[in-house]
Amino acid sequence: MPAILSPADSSTQAANGSIRTAAPGRYLIFSAGGDAYGLHVRRVREIIHNTAQFTRIPRMPAYVRGCLNLRGPVIPVVDLRTKFQVEAVGNSILNCIIVSEVEVGRNGTLATGLIVDSVEEVVVFKEGDLEPAPEFGGGLDTKFVQGMAKHKDKLVALLELNEVIAASALKVIKQEVDAVAPEEAIAFDANR
């Protein structure tokens, strides 16, 4: 039987060659590019239903859409569809930003907004619902997937958020976001 790993320690053990399997618990199910993904609810702070208002940050990777003033703190906004190289299902009222806590180094976290196509529901996955993360070989990087689960006839990839965006990239993003004063983080209409 594979070892059950918590969201915090799965990437470490996976790097050592162990089988990665997500921890049982409550997961927020969302879609990006028509595919189903899940985040452990411990990592989710809130959901924002207006994806159009953010400020662009120069010299950022294409998946970093900008930053958002979240009632004081300025947070980076990452488009998961661009990061995962999948087509957006389209701009609609269902598009939203999931505000999540991502670990930046050993001593802190960074609130990060994740643009997704839609949020579906919170689901409780038990140990028997979970499957190990797939291993494809050939040098393909799948360390951002903690495990898999079946829900409503769909296969859901359970994400290791700390691996979705590399810690080195997060440090650079954090420096650029910190350089933007909250009063400068005005609304940017992405639909123009």
PEJOKA-V167381 format. One record per backbone hydrogen bond with DSSP energy under -0.5 kcal/mol. NH is the residue of the N-H (numbers start at 1). CO is the residue of the C=O. E is the energy in kcal/mol with one decimal. If there is no record, write none. Layout:
nh = [NH	NH]
co = [CO	CO]
e = [E	E]
This chain:
nh = [5	5	9	10	13	14	15	16	17	18	21	25	27	28	29	29	30	31	32	35	36	37	38	39	41	43	44	45	45	46	48	51	54	54	55	60	64	65	65	66	67	68	70	70	71	73	75	75	76	77	78	79	80	80	81	83	84	85	86	92	95	96	97	98	98	99	99	100	100	101	102	102	104	105	110	112	113	114	115	115	116	117	118	120	121	123	125	125	126	129	130	130	131	133	133	136	140	142	145	146	146	147	148	149	150	151	154	156	156	157	158	158	159	159	160	161	163	164	165	166	170	171	172	173	174	175	176	177	178	179	180	181	184	185	185	186	190	190	192]
co = [3	21	6	6	9	10	11	12	14	13	19	125	123	39	27	121	37	118	35	32	155	30	157	28	26	40	41	43	99	99	97	49	52	188	67	57	61	63	77	77	55	75	68	73	69	70	68	73	111	66	113	63	78	115	115	79	80	82	81	90	92	116	48	96	114	46	97	98	112	43	100	110	108	103	102	100	76	98	78	113	96	31	31	29	29	27	25	123	124	126	126	127	148	20	146	134	137	140	142	144	158	158	131	156	129	154	151	149	154	36	147	156	38	157	144	159	160	160	161	164	166	167	168	169	170	171	172	173	174	175	177	179	181	181	182	184	52	188	189]
e = [-0.5	-1.8	-0.6	-1.4	-1.9	-2.3	-1.8	-0.8	-1.8	-2.0	-0.5	-2.2	-3.1	-3.1	-0.6	-3.4	-2.5	-2.8	-2.0	-1.5	-0.5	-3.0	-2.2	-1.9	-2.5	-2.2	-1.2	-0.5	-3.5	-1.3	-3.1	-0.7	-0.8	-1.1	-3.3	-0.7	-2.0	-1.0	-1.9	-1.2	-2.8	-2.5	-0.9	-3.1	-1.2	-0.8	-2.7	-0.5	-0.6	-3.0	-3.7	-3.2	-0.9	-1.4	-0.6	-2.4	-2.7	-1.0	-2.8	-0.5	-1.2	-1.7	-3.0	-0.5	-2.5	-2.9	-0.7	-0.7	-2.8	-2.1	-0.6	-1.9	-2.6	-0.6	-2.9	-3.0	-3.2	-1.9	-2.9	-0.5	-2.5	-1.9	-1.4	-2.9	-0.9	-2.9	-3.1	-0.6	-0.5	-1.8	-0.6	-1.1	-3.0	-3.1	-0.6	-0.5	-1.6	-0.8	-2.0	-0.6	-3.1	-1.2	-2.3	-1.9	-0.8	-3.0	-1.5	-3.7	-0.5	-2.0	-2.8	-0.6	-2.7	-0.6	-3.4	-0.8	-1.9	-1.1	-1.2	-0.5	-2.3	-2.0	-1.5	-2.7	-3.0	-2.0	-2.1	-2.8	-2.8	-1.0	-1.6	-0.7	-1.7	-1.0	-0.7	-2.5	-1.5	-1.0	-1.5]
